[in-house]
Amino acid sequence: MAGFFKEHQSSGLSAVEFCRRNDIHPKTFSAHKASWNKNTNASTFLKVDASRPVTDAPLSTIQLSIGKSQLTLPADTEPILLLKGYQS
C-alpha cells in the first residue's frame, strides 16, 4: 500500500479522484493511509517550493496551486490566519 500513498502524493490528484482511477474505495484508502502515516510518522503536510517572479514590482497576491485547485490571497495576509483552521 505504501506505493499507492507515494503515487497519490506525487499525482496531484485528490484522494477521491486517485481512488476512482485506481478502483480503490476512498474510505479504505483513507483508513489504510492514516494507519500507515501513524506507523511511519509520515507528515500530512505537502512540500512547497516558494518562488517569486523576478520583478521590481511589489508582490500583490499569494497564489497556491495544488492539482487543479488554486487559492489566491492578498500578499499582506497574516500567516496565523492560514493556520487557524488547523488548530482545535
C-alpha positions, 0 to 999 in steps of 0.5 A: 500500500505504501506505493499507492500513498507515494503515487497519490502524493506525487499525482496531484490528484485528490484522494477521491479522484486517485481512488476512482482511477485506481478502483480503490474505495476512498474510505479504505484508502483513507483508513489504510493511509492514516494507519500507515502515516501513524506507523511511519510518522509520515507528515500530512503536510505537502512540500512547497517550493516558494518562488517569486517572479523576478520583478521590481514590482511589489508582490500583490497576491499569494497564489497556491496551486495544488492539482487543479485547485488554486487559492489566491490571497492578498500578499499582506495576509497574516500567516496565523490566519492560514493556520487557524483552521488547523488548530482545535 
